């Protein structure tokens, strides 16, 4: 545990962060049906925010 290193702070806009979250959850949704069901509403909600 002592070999852990601090990760650098990532500077990105709110839109970039939202896209990263959507993308990551889309990948998780492809892994199995449980994930698809668990994350579909989150992804739909985040995508709808983009449309406003």
mmCIF entry with sequence, helices, sheets and N, C-alpha, C, O atoms, coordinates in Angstrom:
data_MODEL
# 
_entry.id   MODEL 
# 
_entity.id                         1 
_entity.type                       polymer 
_entity.pdbx_number_of_molecules   1 
# 
_entity_poly.entity_id                      1 
_entity_poly.type                           'polypeptide(L)' 
_entity_poly.nstd_linkage                   no 
_entity_poly.nstd_monomer                   no 
_entity_poly.pdbx_seq_one_letter_code       
;(UNK)(UNK)(UNK)(UNK)(UNK)(UNK)(UNK)(UNK)(UNK)(UNK)(UNK)(UNK)(UNK)(UNK)(UNK)(UNK)
(UNK)(UNK)(UNK)(UNK)(UNK)(UNK)(UNK)(UNK)(UNK)(UNK)(UNK)(UNK)(UNK)(UNK)(UNK)(UNK)
(UNK)(UNK)(UNK)(UNK)(UNK)(UNK)(UNK)(UNK)(UNK)(UNK)(UNK)(UNK)(UNK)(UNK)(UNK)(UNK)
(UNK)(UNK)(UNK)(UNK)
;
_entity_poly.pdbx_seq_one_letter_code_can   XXXXXXXXXXXXXXXXXXXXXXXXXXXXXXXXXXXXXXXXXXXXXXXXXXXX 
_entity_poly.pdbx_strand_id                 A 
# 
loop_
_entity_poly_seq.entity_id 
_entity_poly_seq.num 
_entity_poly_seq.mon_id 
_entity_poly_seq.hetero 
1 1  UNK n 
1 2  UNK n 
1 3  UNK n 
1 4  UNK n 
1 5  UNK n 
1 6  UNK n 
1 7  UNK n 
1 8  UNK n 
1 9  UNK n 
1 10 UNK n 
1 11 UNK n 
1 12 UNK n 
1 13 UNK n 
1 14 UNK n 
1 15 UNK n 
1 16 UNK n 
1 17 UNK n 
1 18 UNK n 
1 19 UNK n 
1 20 UNK n 
1 21 UNK n 
1 22 UNK n 
1 23 UNK n 
1 24 UNK n 
1 25 UNK n 
1 26 UNK n 
1 27 UNK n 
1 28 UNK n 
1 29 UNK n 
1 30 UNK n 
1 31 UNK n 
1 32 UNK n 
1 33 UNK n 
1 34 UNK n 
1 35 UNK n 
1 36 UNK n 
1 37 UNK n 
1 38 UNK n 
1 39 UNK n 
1 40 UNK n 
1 41 UNK n 
1 42 UNK n 
1 43 UNK n 
1 44 UNK n 
1 45 UNK n 
1 46 UNK n 
1 47 UNK n 
1 48 UNK n 
1 49 UNK n 
1 50 UNK n 
1 51 UNK n 
1 52 UNK n 
# 
_struct_asym.id          A 
_struct_asym.entity_id   1 
# 
loop_
_struct_conf.conf_type_id 
_struct_conf.id 
_struct_conf.pdbx_PDB_helix_id 
_struct_conf.beg_label_comp_id 
_struct_conf.beg_label_asym_id 
_struct_conf.beg_label_seq_id 
_struct_conf.pdbx_beg_PDB_ins_code 
_struct_conf.end_label_comp_id 
_struct_conf.end_label_asym_id 
_struct_conf.end_label_seq_id 
_struct_conf.pdbx_end_PDB_ins_code 
_struct_conf.beg_auth_comp_id 
_struct_conf.beg_auth_asym_id 
_struct_conf.beg_auth_seq_id 
_struct_conf.end_auth_comp_id 
_struct_conf.end_auth_asym_id 
_struct_conf.end_auth_seq_id 
_struct_conf.pdbx_PDB_helix_class 
_struct_conf.details 
_struct_conf.pdbx_PDB_helix_length 
HELX_P HELX_P1 AA1 UNK A 14 ? UNK A 31 ? UNK A 14 UNK A 31 1 ? 18 
HELX_P HELX_P2 AA2 UNK A 33 ? UNK A 51 ? UNK A 33 UNK A 51 1 ? 19 
# 
_struct_conf_type.id          HELX_P 
_struct_conf_type.criteria    ? 
_struct_conf_type.reference   ? 
# 
loop_
_atom_site.group_PDB 
_atom_site.id 
_atom_site.type_symbol 
_atom_site.label_atom_id 
_atom_site.label_alt_id 
_atom_site.label_comp_id 
_atom_site.label_asym_id 
_atom_site.label_entity_id 
_atom_site.label_seq_id 
_atom_site.pdbx_PDB_ins_code 
_atom_site.Cartn_x 
_atom_site.Cartn_y 
_atom_site.Cartn_z 
_atom_site.occupancy 
_atom_site.B_iso_or_equiv 
_atom_site.pdbx_formal_charge 
_atom_site.auth_seq_id 
_atom_site.auth_comp_id 
_atom_site.auth_asym_id 
_atom_site.auth_atom_id 
_atom_site.pdbx_PDB_model_num 
ATOM 1   N N  . UNK A 1 1  ? 0.830   -1.199 0.000   1.00 0.00 ? 1  UNK A N  1 
ATOM 2   C CA . UNK A 1 1  ? 0.000   0.000  0.000   1.00 0.00 ? 1  UNK A CA 1 
ATOM 3   C C  . UNK A 1 1  ? 0.871   1.259  0.000   1.00 0.00 ? 1  UNK A C  1 
ATOM 4   O O  . UNK A 1 1  ? 0.414   2.312  -0.443  1.00 0.00 ? 1  UNK A O  1 
ATOM 5   N N  . UNK A 1 2  ? 2.068   1.179  0.467   1.00 0.00 ? 2  UNK A N  1 
ATOM 6   C CA . UNK A 1 2  ? 2.951   2.346  0.537   1.00 0.00 ? 2  UNK A CA 1 
ATOM 7   C C  . UNK A 1 2  ? 3.487   2.760  -0.833  1.00 0.00 ? 2  UNK A C  1 
ATOM 8   O O  . UNK A 1 2  ? 4.063   3.841  -0.959  1.00 0.00 ? 2  UNK A O  1 
ATOM 9   N N  . UNK A 1 3  ? 3.313   1.936  -1.848  1.00 0.00 ? 3  UNK A N  1 
ATOM 10  C CA . UNK A 1 3  ? 3.807   2.248  -3.189  1.00 0.00 ? 3  UNK A CA 1 
ATOM 11  C C  . UNK A 1 3  ? 2.829   3.103  -3.993  1.00 0.00 ? 3  UNK A C  1 
ATOM 12  O O  . UNK A 1 3  ? 3.091   3.412  -5.156  1.00 0.00 ? 3  UNK A O  1 
ATOM 13  N N  . UNK A 1 4  ? 1.725   3.481  -3.396  1.00 0.00 ? 4  UNK A N  1 
ATOM 14  C CA . UNK A 1 4  ? 0.731   4.273  -4.112  1.00 0.00 ? 4  UNK A CA 1 
ATOM 15  C C  . UNK A 1 4  ? 1.269   5.659  -4.406  1.00 0.00 ? 4  UNK A C  1 
ATOM 16  O O  . UNK A 1 4  ? 1.994   6.254  -3.608  1.00 0.00 ? 4  UNK A O  1 
ATOM 17  N N  . UNK A 1 5  ? 0.891   6.159  -5.582  1.00 0.00 ? 5  UNK A N  1 
ATOM 18  C CA . UNK A 1 5  ? 1.301   7.500  -5.983  1.00 0.00 ? 5  UNK A CA 1 
ATOM 19  C C  . UNK A 1 5  ? 0.064   8.359  -6.167  1.00 0.00 ? 5  UNK A C  1 
ATOM 20  O O  . UNK A 1 5  ? -0.998  7.870  -6.553  1.00 0.00 ? 5  UNK A O  1 
ATOM 21  N N  . UNK A 1 6  ? 0.212   9.630  -5.891  1.00 0.00 ? 6  UNK A N  1 
ATOM 22  C CA . UNK A 1 6  ? -0.887  10.554 -6.079  1.00 0.00 ? 6  UNK A CA 1 
ATOM 23  C C  . UNK A 1 6  ? -1.105  10.777 -7.572  1.00 0.00 ? 6  UNK A C  1 
ATOM 24  O O  . UNK A 1 6  ? -0.153  10.996 -8.321  1.00 0.00 ? 6  UNK A O  1 
ATOM 25  N N  . UNK A 1 7  ? -2.364  10.719 -7.997  1.00 0.00 ? 7  UNK A N  1 
ATOM 26  C CA . UNK A 1 7  ? -2.697  10.968 -9.395  1.00 0.00 ? 7  UNK A CA 1 
ATOM 27  C C  . UNK A 1 7  ? -2.701  12.466 -9.664  1.00 0.00 ? 7  UNK A C  1 
ATOM 28  O O  . UNK A 1 7  ? -3.070  13.256 -8.795  1.00 0.00 ? 7  UNK A O  1 
ATOM 29  N N  . UNK A 1 8  ? -2.290  12.857 -10.865 1.00 0.00 ? 8  UNK A N  1 
ATOM 30  C CA . UNK A 1 8  ? -2.310  14.287 -11.188 1.00 0.00 ? 8  UNK A CA 1 
ATOM 31  C C  . UNK A 1 8  ? -3.748  14.788 -11.325 1.00 0.00 ? 8  UNK A C  1 
ATOM 32  O O  . UNK A 1 8  ? -4.637  14.046 -11.745 1.00 0.00 ? 8  UNK A O  1 
ATOM 33  N N  . UNK A 1 9  ? -3.960  16.023 -10.973 1.00 0.00 ? 9  UNK A N  1 
ATOM 34  C CA . UNK A 1 9  ? -5.263  16.645 -11.103 1.00 0.00 ? 9  UNK A CA 1 
ATOM 35  C C  . UNK A 1 9  ? -5.549  16.879 -12.582 1.00 0.00 ? 9  UNK A C  1 
ATOM 36  O O  . UNK A 1 9  ? -4.725  17.446 -13.300 1.00 0.00 ? 9  UNK A O  1 
ATOM 37  N N  . UNK A 1 10 ? -6.712  16.444 -13.028 1.00 0.00 ? 10 UNK A N  1 
ATOM 38  C CA . UNK A 1 10 ? -7.091  16.599 -14.434 1.00 0.00 ? 10 UNK A CA 1 
ATOM 39  C C  . UNK A 1 10 ? -7.927  17.864 -14.569 1.00 0.00 ? 10 UNK A C  1 
ATOM 40  O O  . UNK A 1 10 ? -8.923  18.045 -13.867 1.00 0.00 ? 10 UNK A O  1 
ATOM 41  N N  . UNK A 1 11 ? -7.517  18.722 -15.465 1.00 0.00 ? 11 UNK A N  1 
ATOM 42  C CA . UNK A 1 11 ? -8.260  19.952 -15.735 1.00 0.00 ? 11 UNK A CA 1 
ATOM 43  C C  . UNK A 1 11 ? -9.145  19.716 -16.954 1.00 0.00 ? 11 UNK A C  1 
ATOM 44  O O  . UNK A 1 11 ? -8.654  19.605 -18.077 1.00 0.00 ? 11 UNK A O  1 
ATOM 45  N N  . UNK A 1 12 ? -10.449 19.641 -16.724 1.00 0.00 ? 12 UNK A N  1 
ATOM 46  C CA . UNK A 1 12 ? -11.372 19.495 -17.837 1.00 0.00 ? 12 UNK A CA 1 
ATOM 47  C C  . UNK A 1 12 ? -12.661 20.225 -17.510 1.00 0.00 ? 12 UNK A C  1 
ATOM 48  O O  . UNK A 1 12 ? -12.992 20.447 -16.346 1.00 0.00 ? 12 UNK A O  1 
ATOM 49  N N  . UNK A 1 13 ? -13.373 20.588 -18.545 1.00 0.00 ? 13 UNK A N  1 
ATOM 50  C CA . UNK A 1 13 ? -14.622 21.320 -18.355 1.00 0.00 ? 13 UNK A CA 1 
ATOM 51  C C  . UNK A 1 13 ? -15.699 20.377 -17.835 1.00 0.00 ? 13 UNK A C  1 
ATOM 52  O O  . UNK A 1 13 ? -15.540 19.156 -17.842 1.00 0.00 ? 13 UNK A O  1 
ATOM 53  N N  . UNK A 1 14 ? -16.783 20.964 -17.390 1.00 0.00 ? 14 UNK A N  1 
ATOM 54  C CA . UNK A 1 14 ? -17.916 20.169 -16.918 1.00 0.00 ? 14 UNK A CA 1 
ATOM 55  C C  . UNK A 1 14 ? -18.429 19.285 -18.046 1.00 0.00 ? 14 UNK A C  1 
ATOM 56  O O  . UNK A 1 14 ? -18.758 18.120 -17.820 1.00 0.00 ? 14 UNK A O  1 
ATOM 57  N N  . UNK A 1 15 ? -18.498 19.826 -19.259 1.00 0.00 ? 15 UNK A N  1 
ATOM 58  C CA . UNK A 1 15 ? -18.978 19.039 -20.401 1.00 0.00 ? 15 UNK A CA 1 
ATOM 59  C C  . UNK A 1 15 ? -18.046 17.869 -20.701 1.00 0.00 ? 15 UNK A C  1 
ATOM 60  O O  . UNK A 1 15 ? -18.508 16.767 -21.000 1.00 0.00 ? 15 UNK A O  1 
ATOM 61  N N  . UNK A 1 16 ? -16.744 18.102 -20.624 1.00 0.00 ? 16 UNK A N  1 
ATOM 62  C CA . UNK A 1 16 ? -15.783 17.016 -20.859 1.00 0.00 ? 16 UNK A CA 1 
ATOM 63  C C  . UNK A 1 16 ? -15.910 15.938 -19.788 1.00 0.00 ? 16 UNK A C  1 
ATOM 64  O O  . UNK A 1 16 ? -15.850 14.746 -20.089 1.00 0.00 ? 16 UNK A O  1 
ATOM 65  N N  . UNK A 1 17 ? -16.086 16.360 -18.542 1.00 0.00 ? 17 UNK A N  1 
ATOM 66  C CA . UNK A 1 17 ? -16.237 15.403 -17.452 1.00 0.00 ? 17 UNK A CA 1 
ATOM 67  C C  . UNK A 1 17 ? -17.519 14.590 -17.622 1.00 0.00 ? 17 UNK A C  1 
ATOM 68  O O  . UNK A 1 17 ? -17.532 13.379 -17.400 1.00 0.00 ? 17 UNK A O  1 
ATOM 69  N N  . UNK A 1 18 ? -18.596 15.270 -18.018 1.00 0.00 ? 18 UNK A N  1 
ATOM 70  C CA . UNK A 1 18 ? -19.870 14.584 -18.231 1.00 0.00 ? 18 UNK A CA 1 
ATOM 71  C C  . UNK A 1 18 ? -19.737 13.554 -19.352 1.00 0.00 ? 18 UNK A C  1 
ATOM 72  O O  . UNK A 1 18 ? -20.243 12.439 -19.230 1.00 0.00 ? 18 UNK A O  1 
ATOM 73  N N  . UNK A 1 19 ? -19.063 13.917 -20.437 1.00 0.00 ? 19 UNK A N  1 
ATOM 74  C CA . UNK A 1 19 ? -18.861 12.978 -21.544 1.00 0.00 ? 19 UNK A CA 1 
ATOM 75  C C  . UNK A 1 19 ? -18.024 11.781 -21.111 1.00 0.00 ? 19 UNK A C  1 
ATOM 76  O O  . UNK A 1 19 ? -18.279 10.655 -21.537 1.00 0.00 ? 19 UNK A O  1 
ATOM 77  N N  . UNK A 1 20 ? -17.027 12.021 -20.267 1.00 0.00 ? 20 UNK A N  1 
ATOM 78  C CA . UNK A 1 20 ? -16.201 10.927 -19.761 1.00 0.00 ? 20 UNK A CA 1 
ATOM 79  C C  . UNK A 1 20 ? -17.046 9.972  -18.905 1.00 0.00 ? 20 UNK A C  1 
ATOM 80  O O  . UNK A 1 20 ? -16.894 8.753  -18.994 1.00 0.00 ? 20 UNK A O  1 
ATOM 81  N N  . UNK A 1 21 ? -17.929 10.530 -18.084 1.00 0.00 ? 21 UNK A N  1 
ATOM 82  C CA . UNK A 1 21 ? -18.800 9.715  -17.232 1.00 0.00 ? 21 UNK A CA 1 
ATOM 83  C C  . UNK A 1 21 ? -19.774 8.912  -18.087 1.00 0.00 ? 21 UNK A C  1 
ATOM 84  O O  . UNK A 1 21 ? -19.975 7.720  -17.851 1.00 0.00 ? 21 UNK A O  1 
ATOM 85  N N  . UNK A 1 22 ? -20.379 9.562  -19.079 1.00 0.00 ? 22 UNK A N  1 
ATOM 86  C CA . UNK A 1 22 ? -21.305 8.860  -19.976 1.00 0.00 ? 22 UNK A CA 1 
ATOM 87  C C  . UNK A 1 22 ? -20.582 7.727  -20.694 1.00 0.00 ? 22 UNK A C  1 
ATOM 88  O O  . UNK A 1 22 ? -21.080 6.602  -20.748 1.00 0.00 ? 22 UNK A O  1 
ATOM 89  N N  . UNK A 1 23 ? -19.428 8.017  -21.234 1.00 0.00 ? 23 UNK A N  1 
ATOM 90  C CA . UNK A 1 23 ? -18.661 7.009  -21.966 1.00 0.00 ? 23 UNK A CA 1 
ATOM 91  C C  . UNK A 1 23 ? -18.299 5.826  -21.082 1.00 0.00 ? 23 UNK A C  1 
ATOM 92  O O  . UNK A 1 23 ? -18.440 4.675  -21.494 1.00 0.00 ? 23 UNK A O  1 
ATOM 93  N N  . UNK A 1 24 ? -17.838 6.101  -19.878 1.00 0.00 ? 24 UNK A N  1 
ATOM 94  C CA . UNK A 1 24 ? -17.458 5.022  -18.961 1.00 0.00 ? 24 UNK A CA 1 
ATOM 95  C C  . UNK A 1 24 ? -18.658 4.150  -18.618 1.00 0.00 ? 24 UNK A C  1 
ATOM 96  O O  . UNK A 1 24 ? -18.545 2.926  -18.558 1.00 0.00 ? 24 UNK A O  1 
ATOM 97  N N  . UNK A 1 25 ? -19.796 4.776  -18.393 1.00 0.00 ? 25 UNK A N  1 
ATOM 98  C CA . UNK A 1 25 ? -20.976 3.996  -18.036 1.00 0.00 ? 25 UNK A CA 1 
ATOM 99  C C  . UNK A 1 25 ? -21.534 3.225  -19.235 1.00 0.00 ? 25 UNK A C  1 
ATOM 100 O O  . UNK A 1 25 ? -22.109 2.150  -19.062 1.00 0.00 ? 25 UNK A O  1 
ATOM 101 N N  . UNK A 1 26 ? -21.371 3.756  -20.431 1.00 0.00 ? 26 UNK A N  1 
ATOM 102 C CA . UNK A 1 26 ? -21.762 2.987  -21.623 1.00 0.00 ? 26 UNK A CA 1 
ATOM 103 C C  . UNK A 1 26 ? -20.931 1.707  -21.724 1.00 0.00 ? 26 UNK A C  1 
ATOM 104 O O  . UNK A 1 26 ? -21.456 0.641  -22.047 1.00 0.00 ? 26 UNK A O  1 
ATOM 105 N N  . UNK A 1 27 ? -19.644 1.820  -21.447 1.00 0.00 ? 27 UNK A N  1 
ATOM 106 C CA . UNK A 1 27 ? -18.776 0.632  -21.461 1.00 0.00 ? 27 UNK A CA 1 
ATOM 107 C C  . UNK A 1 27 ? -19.242 -0.362 -20.410 1.00 0.00 ? 27 UNK A C  1 
ATOM 108 O O  . UNK A 1 27 ? -19.371 -1.552 -20.694 1.00 0.00 ? 27 UNK A O  1 
ATOM 109 N N  . UNK A 1 28 ? -19.494 0.115  -19.205 1.00 0.00 ? 28 UNK A N  1 
ATOM 110 C CA . UNK A 1 28 ? -19.970 -0.781 -18.143 1.00 0.00 ? 28 UNK A CA 1 
ATOM 111 C C  . UNK A 1 28 ? -21.274 -1.464 -18.542 1.00 0.00 ? 28 UNK A C  1 
ATOM 112 O O  . UNK A 1 28 ? -21.488 -2.632 -18.215 1.00 0.00 ? 28 UNK A O  1 
ATOM 113 N N  . UNK A 1 29 ? -22.141 -0.748 -19.242 1.00 0.00 ? 29 UNK A N  1 
ATOM 114 C CA . UNK A 1 29 ? -23.422 -1.314 -19.661 1.00 0.00 ? 29 UNK A CA 1 
ATOM 115 C C  . UNK A 1 29 ? -23.250 -2.463 -20.650 1.00 0.00 ? 29 UNK A C  1 
ATOM 116 O O  . UNK A 1 29 ? -24.109 -3.340 -20.731 1.00 0.00 ? 29 UNK A O  1 
ATOM 117 N N  . UNK A 1 30 ? -22.153 -2.468 -21.401 1.00 0.00 ? 30 UNK A N  1 
ATOM 118 C CA . UNK A 1 30 ? -21.946 -3.537 -22.381 1.00 0.00 ? 30 UNK A CA 1 
ATOM 119 C C  . UNK A 1 30 ? -21.456 -4.834 -21.739 1.00 0.00 ? 30 UNK A C  1 
ATOM 120 O O  . UNK A 1 30 ? -21.453 -5.884 -22.381 1.00 0.00 ? 30 UNK A O  1 
ATOM 121 N N  . UNK A 1 31 ? -21.046 -4.764 -20.486 1.00 0.00 ? 31 UNK A N  1 
ATOM 122 C CA . UNK A 1 31 ? -20.461 -5.946 -19.845 1.00 0.00 ? 31 UNK A CA 1 
ATOM 123 C C  . UNK A 1 31 ? -21.488 -6.999 -19.470 1.00 0.00 ? 31 UNK A C  1 
ATOM 124 O O  . UNK A 1 31 ? -21.226 -8.195 -19.592 1.00 0.00 ? 31 UNK A O  1 
ATOM 125 N N  . UNK A 1 32 ? -22.655 -6.562 -19.015 1.00 0.00 ? 32 UNK A N  1 
ATOM 126 C CA . UNK A 1 32 ? -23.694 -7.534 -18.660 1.00 0.00 ? 32 UNK A CA 1 
ATOM 127 C C  . UNK A 1 32 ? -25.039 -6.835 -18.474 1.00 0.00 ? 32 UNK A C  1 
ATOM 128 O O  . UNK A 1 32 ? -25.120 -5.608 -18.414 1.00 0.00 ? 32 UNK A O  1 
ATOM 129 N N  . UNK A 1 33 ? -26.073 -7.633 -18.387 1.00 0.00 ? 33 UNK A N  1 
ATOM 130 C CA . UNK A 1 33 ? -27.436 -7.118 -18.280 1.00 0.00 ? 33 UNK A CA 1 
ATOM 131 C C  . UNK A 1 33 ? -27.661 -6.364 -16.966 1.00 0.00 ? 33 UNK A C  1 
ATOM 132 O O  . UNK A 1 33 ? -28.382 -5.366 -16.938 1.00 0.00 ? 33 UNK A O  1 
ATOM 133 N N  . UNK A 1 34 ? -27.055 -6.831 -15.900 1.00 0.00 ? 34 UNK A N  1 
ATOM 134 C CA . UNK A 1 34 ? -27.205 -6.160 -14.605 1.00 0.00 ? 34 UNK A CA 1 
ATOM 135 C C  . UNK A 1 34 ? -26.693 -4.725 -14.689 1.00 0.00 ? 34 UNK A C  1 
ATOM 136 O O  . UNK A 1 34 ? -27.349 -3.797 -14.214 1.00 0.00 ? 34 UNK A O  1 
ATOM 137 N N  . UNK A 1 35 ? -25.527 -4.550 -15.290 1.00 0.00 ? 35 UNK A N  1 
ATOM 138 C CA . UNK A 1 35 ? -24.979 -3.203 -15.458 1.00 0.00 ? 35 UNK A CA 1 
ATOM 139 C C  . UNK A 1 35 ? -25.850 -2.365 -16.385 1.00 0.00 ? 35 UNK A C  1 
ATOM 140 O O  . UNK A 1 35 ? -26.071 -1.179 -16.136 1.00 0.00 ? 35 UNK A O  1 
ATOM 141 N N  . UNK A 1 36 ? -26.341 -2.983 -17.451 1.00 0.00 ? 36 UNK A N  1 
ATOM 142 C CA . UNK A 1 36 ? -27.189 -2.239 -18.383 1.00 0.00 ? 36 UNK A CA 1 
ATOM 143 C C  . UNK A 1 36 ? -28.397 -1.669 -17.651 1.00 0.00 ? 36 UNK A C  1 
ATOM 144 O O  . UNK A 1 36 ? -28.733 -0.495 -17.807 1.00 0.00 ? 36 UNK A O  1 
ATOM 145 N N  . UNK A 1 37 ? -29.039 -2.501 -16.861 1.00 0.00 ? 37 UNK A N  1 
ATOM 146 C CA . UNK A 1 37 ? -30.206 -2.051 -16.104 1.00 0.00 ? 37 UNK A CA 1 
ATOM 147 C C  . UNK A 1 37 ? -29.826 -1.011 -15.051 1.00 0.00 ? 37 UNK A C  1 
ATOM 148 O O  . UNK A 1 37 ? -30.558 -0.047 -14.829 1.00 0.00 ? 37 UNK A O  1 
ATOM 149 N N  . UNK A 1 38 ? -28.683 -1.211 -14.410 1.00 0.00 ? 38 UNK A N  1 
ATOM 150 C CA . UNK A 1 38 ? -28.265 -0.317 -13.326 1.00 0.00 ? 38 UNK A CA 1 
ATOM 151 C C  . UNK A 1 38 ? -27.925 1.084  -13.826 1.00 0.00 ? 38 UNK A C  1 
ATOM 152 O O  . UNK A 1 38 ? -28.163 2.066  -13.123 1.00 0.00 ? 38 UNK A O  1 
ATOM 153 N N  . UNK A 1 39 ? -27.369 1.187  -15.037 1.00 0.00 ? 39 UNK A N  1 
ATOM 154 C CA . UNK A 1 39 ? -26.841 2.466  -15.500 1.00 0.00 ? 39 UNK A CA 1 
ATOM 155 C C  . UNK A 1 39 ? -27.636 3.130  -16.615 1.00 0.00 ? 39 UNK A C  1 
ATOM 156 O O  . UNK A 1 39 ? -27.323 4.256  -17.000 1.00 0.00 ? 39 UNK A O  1 
ATOM 157 N N  . UNK A 1 40 ? -28.658 2.460  -17.144 1.00 0.00 ? 40 UNK A N  1 
ATOM 158 C CA . UNK A 1 40 ? -29.365 3.027  -18.292 1.00 0.00 ? 40 UNK A CA 1 
ATOM 159 C C  . UNK A 1 40 ? -30.048 4.353  -17.965 1.00 0.00 ? 40 UNK A C  1 
ATOM 160 O O  . UNK A 1 40 ? -30.037 5.266  -18.791 1.00 0.00 ? 40 UNK A O  1 
ATOM 161 N N  . UNK A 1 41 ? -30.640 4.475  -16.782 1.00 0.00 ? 41 UNK A N  1 
ATOM 162 C CA . UNK A 1 41 ? -31.308 5.730  -16.426 1.00 0.00 ? 41 UNK A CA 1 
ATOM 163 C C  . UNK A 1 41 ? -30.305 6.864  -16.229 1.00 0.00 ? 41 UNK A C  1 
ATOM 164 O O  . UNK A 1 41 ? -30.564 8.001  -16.623 1.00 0.00 ? 41 UNK A O  1 
ATOM 165 N N  . UNK A 1 42 ? -29.180 6.561  -15.628 1.00 0.00 ? 42 UNK A N  1 
ATOM 166 C CA . UNK A 1 42 ? -28.137 7.575  -15.444 1.00 0.00 ? 42 UNK A CA 1 
ATOM 167 C C  . UNK A 1 42 ? -27.654 8.093  -16.791 1.00 0.00 ? 42 UNK A C  1 
ATOM 168 O O  . UNK A 1 42 ? -27.564 9.303  -16.998 1.00 0.00 ? 42 UNK A O  1 
ATOM 169 N N  . UNK A 1 43 ? -27.344 7.181  -17.705 1.00 0.00 ? 43 UNK A N  1 
ATOM 170 C CA . UNK A 1 43 ? -26.850 7.582  -19.024 1.00 0.00 ? 43 UNK A CA 1 
ATOM 171 C C  . UNK A 1 43 ? -27.919 8.385  -19.766 1.00 0.00 ? 43 UNK A C  1 
ATOM 172 O O  . UNK A 1 43 ? -27.611 9.406  -20.381 1.00 0.00 ? 43 UNK A O  1 
ATOM 173 N N  . UNK A 1 44 ? -29.155 7.935  -19.711 1.00 0.00 ? 44 UNK A N  1 
ATOM 174 C CA . UNK A 1 44 ? -30.240 8.664  -20.380 1.00 0.00 ? 44 UNK A CA 1 
ATOM 175 C C  . UNK A 1 44 ? -30.401 10.068 -19.815 1.00 0.00 ? 44 UNK A C  1 
ATOM 176 O O  . UNK A 1 44 ? -30.603 11.026 -20.561 1.00 0.00 ? 44 UNK A O  1 
ATOM 177 N N  . UNK A 1 45 ? -30.312 10.185 -18.500 1.00 0.00 ? 45 UNK A N  1 
ATOM 178 C CA . UNK A 1 45 ? -30.444 11.492 -17.858 1.00 0.00 ? 45 UNK A CA 1 
ATOM 179 C C  . UNK A 1 45 ? -29.306 12.421 -18.250 1.00 0.00 ? 45 UNK A C  1 
ATOM 180 O O  . UNK A 1 45 ? -29.538 13.583 -18.581 1.00 0.00 ? 45 UNK A O  1 
ATOM 181 N N  . UNK A 1 46 ? -28.091 11.922 -18.216 1.00 0.00 ? 46 UNK A N  1 
ATOM 182 C CA . UNK A 1 46 ? -26.942 12.751 -18.592 1.00 0.00 ? 46 UNK A CA 1 
ATOM 183 C C  . UNK A 1 46 ? -26.999 13.152 -20.059 1.00 0.00 ? 46 UNK A C  1 
ATOM 184 O O  . UNK A 1 46 ? -26.651 14.279 -20.409 1.00 0.00 ? 46 UNK A O  1 
ATOM 185 N N  . UNK A 1 47 ? -27.435 12.240 -20.916 1.00 0.00 ? 47 UNK A N  1 
ATOM 186 C CA . UNK A 1 47 ? -27.568 12.563 -22.341 1.00 0.00 ? 47 UNK A CA 1 
ATOM 187 C C  . UNK A 1 47 ? -28.647 13.619 -22.554 1.00 0.00 ? 47 UNK A C  1 
ATOM 188 O O  . UNK A 1 47 ? -28.496 14.493 -23.407 1.00 0.00 ? 47 UNK A O  1 
ATOM 189 N N  . UNK A 1 48 ? -29.730 13.546 -21.790 1.00 0.00 ? 48 UNK A N  1 
ATOM 190 C CA . UNK A 1 48 ? -30.815 14.518 -21.923 1.00 0.00 ? 48 UNK A CA 1 
ATOM 191 C C  . UNK A 1 48 ? -30.357 15.914 -21.512 1.00 0.00 ? 48 UNK A C  1 
ATOM 192 O O  . UNK A 1 48 ? -30.820 16.906 -22.075 1.00 0.00 ? 48 UNK A O  1 
ATOM 193 N N  . UNK A 1 49 ? -29.467 16.001 -20.551 1.00 0.00 ? 49 UNK A N  1 
ATOM 194 C CA . UNK A 1 49 ? -28.929 17.296 -20.136 1.00 0.00 ? 49 UNK A CA 1 
ATOM 195 C C  . UNK A 1 49 ? -28.196 17.943 -21.303 1.00 0.00 ? 49 UNK A C  1 
ATOM 196 O O  . UNK A 1 49 ? -28.261 19.160 -21.473 1.00 0.00 ? 49 UNK A O  1 
ATOM 197 N N  . UNK A 1 50 ? -27.505 17.152 -22.104 1.00 0.00 ? 50 UNK A N  1 
ATOM 198 C CA . UNK A 1 50 ? -26.789 17.667 -23.274 1.00 0.00 ? 50 UNK A CA 1 
ATOM 199 C C  . UNK A 1 50 ? -27.739 18.281 -24.292 1.00 0.00 ? 50 UNK A C  1 
ATOM 200 O O  . UNK A 1 50 ? -27.374 19.217 -25.004 1.00 0.00 ? 50 UNK A O  1 
ATOM 201 N N  . UNK A 1 51 ? -28.947 17.757 -24.358 1.00 0.00 ? 51 UNK A N  1 
ATOM 202 C CA . UNK A 1 51 ? -29.898 18.194 -25.375 1.00 0.00 ? 51 UNK A CA 1 
ATOM 203 C C  . UNK A 1 51 ? -30.564 19.513 -25.020 1.00 0.00 ? 51 UNK A C  1 
ATOM 204 O O  . UNK A 1 51 ? -31.177 20.140 -25.883 1.00 0.00 ? 51 UNK A O  1 
ATOM 205 N N  . UNK A 1 52 ? -30.458 19.948 -23.773 1.00 0.00 ? 52 UNK A N  1 
ATOM 206 C CA . UNK A 1 52 ? -31.126 21.184 -23.337 1.00 0.00 ? 52 UNK A CA 1 
ATOM 207 C C  . UNK A 1 52 ? -30.345 22.405 -23.722 1.00 0.00 ? 52 UNK A C  1 
ATOM 208 O O  . UNK A 1 52 ? -30.767 23.524 -23.431 1.00 0.00 ? 52 UNK A O  1 
# 
